[in-house]
């Protein structure tokens, strides 16, 4: 169940309320009876598991040996055989 934050427009008090998605939002302050509005706040959402970390991706310094060897070789120029008349 998500936790929503509300703030009273009259007294400025903030509160957190655990509500279902289909529950009506709070409209009156429980302390002073003023109008409440819902706040937007940062989540505590954390990605865990494989695929979410920097260590799960290939690094430039850890290239395959065959790729590294290809770049060190000199390219040979080929000559085309002479055309026959």
N, C-alpha and C positions, 0 to 999 in steps of 0.2 A: 504494500500500500504506500503510495507516495506521500511525502511530507510537503505541505505548502506553507509559505510564509505570507503573513498578512500584516498590514500596518494601518493603524487608525488615523484618519485624516484630522480628527479633533484633538486627541491627546498625544499622538505620535508613538504610542506603544506598539511594539512589534511582537508577534507571537507566531509559533509554529503549530500547525494542526495536521494530524494524520487523517487523510480523507480518501475515500474511494474515488475513482474517476467519475462516476455518475452522481456523486454527492453535490449538492448545491454549494457554491462558494459562500463564505461568511459575508454578511452584509452589515451587521452591527457589532460594535466593540463590546466585549463582555464586561469591561470595566466602566466605561463612561457612556455607552450607548450611541457613540458616534459612528460614522460611516467607515467601513473597512474596505481596503482594496488589496488585491493580491500582488505580491512582489515577485520579481524575476530574480532568481539567485543562481549561483554556480552550483553545479551538481557534484556529487562525490563519486561520479562514474569513473571506474578504473578498468582499463582493458588488461586482461590477464590471459595467459596461455600462449601457445606458439603462434608466431606470425605477427606479434605486436611489438616486439622489441628490436632495437638496433642490431643486437647480436644475432638475430634470425636472418638477416640479409647479408648477401655477399659483399665483401669489402674490396676496394680497388687493389690493396696490397696483397690480397689472397687470390690472385688470378691463377688459372690453371697453368701448369708448367708448359704445355704445348702452345698456348697462346703467347706466353712470354718468349719462348724460343723462336716463334715465327717472326716476331718483330726484330730480333737480333740478326737474322739471316740477311745476306745481301741478295738483292734480286738480280738474276742473270738475264741478260738481254738475248733474245732469240733472233736469229737472222732467217728471213724467209728464203727458201730455195729459189734460185733464178727461174723465171718463167720460161718455158720451152716454146719456141716458135714453130 
